[in-house]
Amino acid sequence: MTFSLTTWNINSVRLRMPIVQQFIVRNQPDILCLQEIKCQEPEFPYQPLKDLGYEHIIVHGQKGYHGVAIASKIPLLEDHRQNYCGMGDARHISAIFERGSRRIRLHNFYVPAGGDEPNREINPKFGHKLDFVEEMKALKADMPGVSSILVGDLNIAPLEHDVWSHKQLLKIVSHTPVETDGMKDVIAKGGWLDLMRQFTPEPEKIYTWWSYRAKDWEAANKGRRLDHVWSSPELGPFLERIDILKEARGWNQPSDHVPVTAVFKF
């Protein structure tokens, strides 16, 4: 039995619904996790997704900012939203689904970007990001009778080869040591498996994000791996591949992130 799941920071789902539809028609993941949807729940474009076979949709929305959603061809059980840092932001949603004999809890995250200055004393956004990551350390991959998958835009490139230049980005938000050490701690304390690096080990570069600021993003290729797919360890052997659709960065009105799809064979 094959199962596929895509994570994608879409950077406004209503604006970019045409490329979401384009992606779905071509790739048909069983579950699609979106981040930074930038709309409230009643404004979410449910019908276009249902028309494409995604009958099961849960949304944690917020006016103009943040927001996460899960659209699935498979029934979703529960609709859990964790209020990280007590800020009231729509940055997490989770559900349980069943595939064969397996029950799997799926977490979808949008971690704060953290602003431009990596100093919490002068940049509260960076402090918020560090506090958010600290709270994520309590999230465990192993639960009795339930496997786990965690996806999303985590806004941190934790490893040396997750960025175009490790040395040049050490003082740039998303790759500072306090952030990368924090994310490594989330993985270690939670017992998570980094599936993207299982499939493509270092030192090979992996990027999922290219800045809008680049005149020619493809030629410069100054990317970062900000989007992640993790699981509880027992799912690791069933991973068949990870697909990063780099060409989506060049589509009409693109997000600065591209879809990342994990394919499992149970």
C-alpha angles and dihedrals in degrees: 000000000000122000128182132193128185129200120196135167096216098183096220115003095206093053093046101036091116092062091043088056090045091053094047095049090052102039109023101200115192090230130023120199116195130191134194091026090162098208142093119255098259089052095053113115097244098155099058089054094045089051087059094052102270099126096159114068132162122183136190102191139177132189111268096336144070117337134154134213140184119208115186143178086204122072113264121217120206128002108226125178121186116207099218116201089000090266097129091233121149097239105127140044131164139184141171123241134177127229114181107314093338128103111203129187112213121203120195116194139185106189116200114268092225103223125256105291117071095213120098092199092066100021116052090186090064091049089051090052093051091048091049092052090047091056091048089064088078092061110103126204095204117074128161110272094349130093120209139223123184121192139163150090100309092174093222128102098203104184134062093247094045089085135051092243121016094190096047094048100047090101095038120099110257094037106045115126094246090057098042092046089049093053093046086053091051089054094045098044093043094047092236127163117220099224096187091059091043088059096038110026123199139296088048111095120243122191130177100166134054121183123250086223094072114098090214108016094182096051093044092042092190095158138157134204101238097146119075145190117199132169143180109276097254091066093056096086090054095057109114100179148328118232120199109191099211093170090068088074087069097048123113111290092353131192114242086240125066130216117272116199127193117200120199130189112203 
